[in-house]
Amino acid sequence: EQEEQEEQDYEEQEYIEIIGKIITVDAGKFNTFEIKDEDGRTHKVLWLTYVDNDDLLEEAKKGKIAYVFTTMELDIYDPRIGEYRNMLILDRIDTKQE
C-alpha cells in the first residue's frame, strides 16, 4: 500500500514553469542555474536528471534570450543543515513563444 501511495505522489508531481533567462551557472557537484523570471524574481534550479530538449541549454546558459524552464519541486536532503529542503529541479527547456 505504501508503494502505491509513493507512486501516486510521484505522478502528482508539481510542475512549475519559469519564463526567464539564466543569469548565473554554478558548476559545483551539480549544475545550478540562477534564472531571472520576467517579473525580476530569481530562482535557483538544479540540473540533476535528464532534461527534455537539453540541446537548448548551451544557448540558454549564455543568458541572452528568455526560455521556458519547466521544473519539479522536490524535497532534497541537505547535509549542511541536516534536513530536507524544497528545491527546483530542471525537467525540460523550451523556446519561448512570442
N, C-alpha and C positions, 0 to 999 in steps of 0.2 A: 504494500500500500504506500509506503514512504517513497519507493521508486516511482510509482505513478504520480505522486504529488510533485516530486522533483522534475519529472518530465513535463508536467503541466506548468510548473513555474518557469521552466526554460522556454516553453512555447509562448508564454505570456510576456516574454521579454519586452521591456520598454525600449522603443527606438526613438532617438531624438535627432532631428535634423538641424544642423548648424550651417547657415549660409555665410561664408566669410572667407578670409584669407589667412594663410599660415604666416605668422609673424616671427616665430622662433621655432627652431628644431633642436631638441636636446637628444643627442645620440649617446645616452648612458647605457645602462644594461638593456633597456628597451627604448625605442624611439618614442619621444614625447613631443607632440606638436602643441604649440600655443596658437589658437585660432581666434582672430578677432572677428566677431559677427557684425552684421550690418547695423546693429544698434550700439556698437562700440564696446560691447562686453567681450571679455576674453574667456576662453575655455581651454583647459588642459585636456588633451586627448592622447591616450596611449595607443600605440600600434603594436598589438600583441599577437594577433591572429591573421589568417588570410583575409585580404581586403579585396572586395569586388572592384574591378577597374583600377587595380593598383598601378597600372602603367601611367595613370594621370598624376600620381604622387610626385614624380620627379619635377614636373612642371609646377605643380601646386606648391612645392617647397620653395620655389623662387619668390612666392608671395606677391606676384604681380596682378593676378586676377582672382576673383572670388569663385569658389567651388561650393557644391553641396556635399557636406560631410554627414553621413549617417552614422550615428554612434549608438552603442548599447550602454546602459548603466549597469555596472556590476559592483558588488561588494568584494573588494580585494584586500587580503591581509597585508598590512604594512608593518614589518618587523621593527621599524624605527620607533613606532608609537605603541606597538603591541596590541593593535586592534584592527578591525576591518574599516576600510574607507570606501566611500562611494566614488567610483571612478568611471570616466567615459572611455569606452574602447571603440576605436575606429572599426566600422563594419564595411562601409563602401564609400566611394567618392564618385561624384558625377559632375559634369559640366553644368554650370548654372544657365538655365534657360532665360533668355531676355524677355 
